[in-house]
Amino acid sequence: MAVRYEFHTTGYDLDAAVHGAVWKAQTFTPSVAHRITSVKLLIRRALLPGTITVGIRETDGEGHPTGDDLCSGTTDGDTLTDSWPGEWREITLGTGYNLYPDTKYAIVVRAPTGDASNRVRWQCDLGGTYNGGNYEGSYNAGTSWTSTAEDDLLFEEWGEEIVPPPPSPAVRYEFHTTGYDLDASVYGVAWKAQTFTPSVAHRITSVKLLIRRALLPGTITVGIRETDGAGHPTGDDLCSGTTDGDTLTEDWPGEWREITLGAGYNLDADTKYAIVVRAPTGDASNKVVWQCDLNGTYDGGNYEYSSNSGTSWTSTAEDDLLFEEWGEEIAPPAAVMPWNLAPRMAMMIG
């Protein structure tokens, strides 16, 4: 369902004429991103102005319309009312266009076959209160524009929420999944970690660990951390998640438990990180058991352990804990258009 986004609908002080090379525009600034699909303008006709074209354009550094239409539509000006103050005519803008928030755009209106007698009359509010834009006029078919920062043409811009694309299917990136030689116990101050090195940049979203429980270890916290020059975990969690250790199997060699890591974190390629696991309320009897491969073959990292809640770490460079790290491709950032401010200039309204 269409939603009204930006608008200015009050004040009937003046007619802004549109015909031939005389174009008019109202700039506006979306407060939220959305797809514009139509505009409604308070307009009327004088005699027979012909086809009216309405386009959405970007604005330049001075707040004037610039470039070609991002989307556009037409309406038959000859069917407009000729009674004051006009009618709210809706113009559909083809398939529409995705607008960025906090970015100024322009609604550009022209009636190419009209003339000084056969024209469109767009209602204008002198001293308008719309803060996101202003009235713009051109007398050379849009080649140059002049602003009246204090005035607004009456408009509504309609559209729809931009539906985000479905999340990328999760991909397994780094992993070591073979070798069940040793149990690595996690409880209280006894923390364990496996370091890893992504071969490609990606956003990590979860890990899967081959773990089981002894009695009731309580909540397990898993975090992703950076590593220091010696390859040990360092700093705070970049992202983290928890799982209920009391629901793990007790059977050897354990289960592949997935732990989702909140919103995830963007990892750089060829940079070593650490999967840090702890069970703060556990003890030597109530613990998590993480399966370890002695003389593991994973080249991107190794087994790390701490006996003081991560204050210091010791490496066993030849061993690997069994893990999979999952994530998604990092989408390229969307281009951000600059904010434009329109200068306050006097203009004779034609």
WOWO-V487786 format. One line per field, one symbol per residue. ss: DSSP state (a for helix, b for strand, c for the rest). phi: phi as a letter, one per 40 degrees, with the letter a starting at -180 (. if undefined). psi: psi as a letter, one per 20 degrees, with the letter a starting at -180 (. if undefined). A space follows every 50 residues. Layout:
ss: ???
phi: ???
psi: ???
This chain:
ss: ccbbbbbbcccccbbbbbbccbbbbbbbbccccbbbbbbbbbbbbbcccc bbbbbbbbbcccccbbbbbbbbbbbbaaacccccccbbbbbbbbbbbbbc cccbbbbbbbccccccccbbbbbbbcccccccccbbbbcccccccbbbcc cbbcbbbbbbccccccccccbbbbbbcccccbbbbbbccbbbbbbbbccc cbbbbbbbbbbbbbccccbbbbbbbbbcccccbbbbbbbbbbbbaaaccc ccccbbbbbbbbbbbbbccccbbbbbbbccccccccbbbbbbbccccccc ccbbbbcccccccbbbcccbbcbbbbbbcccccccccccccccccccccc
phi: .cbcbcaabbhbcacbcbafccbbabcabccbcabcbabbbcbabbfbcg cbbbbbbcbcccgcdagcccaaabaccccccbccchbcccbcbfcgacbc cfbcbbcbbabdccacccacbccbbcgcbccciacbbbbbfgcbbbcbcc bbccabbbaadccccddcccbcbcaabbgbcacbcbafccbbabcabccb cabcbabbbcbabbfbcgcbbbbbbcbcccgcdagcccaaabaccccccc ccchbcccbcbfcgacbccfbcbbcbbabdccaccbacbbcbbcfcbccc iacbbbbafgcbbbcbccbbccabbbaacccccccbcccbbcccbcaccc
psi: pqppeqqojqomhqpoppqcioqqqpqqophqqrophrqpqnqrqocnib ppppqprrqaijjqqqarphrrrrqohijqqjqqjaqnppoplcjaqpqq qkpprpoppqnhjrahgnrqoppqopkqjpijarpqqqjlkjgqqpqnii qpqprppqbqqopqqqqqqqppeqqojqomhqpoppqcinqqqpqqophq qrophrqpqnqrqocnibppppqprrqahjjqqqarphrrrrqohijqqi qqjaqnppoplciaqppqqkpprpoppqnhjrahhnrqoppqoplqjpij arpqqpjlkjgqqpqnhiqpqprppqbqqoqqqqppqqppppqoqqppp.
